[in-house]
């Protein structure tokens, strides 16, 4: 069946339904509820950002994890390729496709030593929304869900965190989950693009610091020694 050109609202609705069905029962923390939160936060940021294109922001948020390199053998083009296929099937304009592809291609954290600037304001909004969902209480839960999905230990004191200087080094990382806080999560607050996201990040960052400190005390039994 050939689709007729769609309205922006209908394209967003169909994309949301497609992604919801695709990721509804995903178990690594990259599920539909993660994507839904990123979508809602990015949309809220866009509505308060002069000049932001709401359609591009919403599509970028909904499709940002459509084929994440982490689950596709490190293929960085899997996501842009899958997004293009979907949007073409919906007869989206080529300009829209190119702008959404750019968001997906640029959004990922690539290591502490790698700069990750976004080339559009819409990309900055989606990146902020995605990074906010990686910190705080939900961020902690997602980190351990992903670590379990990848069969990683919770912690190994003999394995030190690494400040990855290249994306290739970061992609090959198999360290225990607690290292992820030092290698990424505790650095996201300072890498947000918008004042609104930075304000939200303060409380979530403080929660993660408290969690990591408590985790390490319990790991060594120090909380028992103090009781």
Secondary structure, DSSP 8 states (H G I E B T S, - for coil): -------HHHHHHHHHHHHHHHHTT--SS-SHHHHHHHHHHHHHHHHTSTT--HHHHHHHHHHTTTT-GGGTTT-TTHHHHHHHHHHHHTT--HHHHHHHHHHHHH-S---TTS----SSHHHHHHHHHHHHTTSHHHHHHHHHHHHHHTT--S--TTS------SHHHHHT----HHHHHHHTGGGSGGG--SHHHHHHHHHHHHHHHHHHHHHHHHHTTHHHHT-
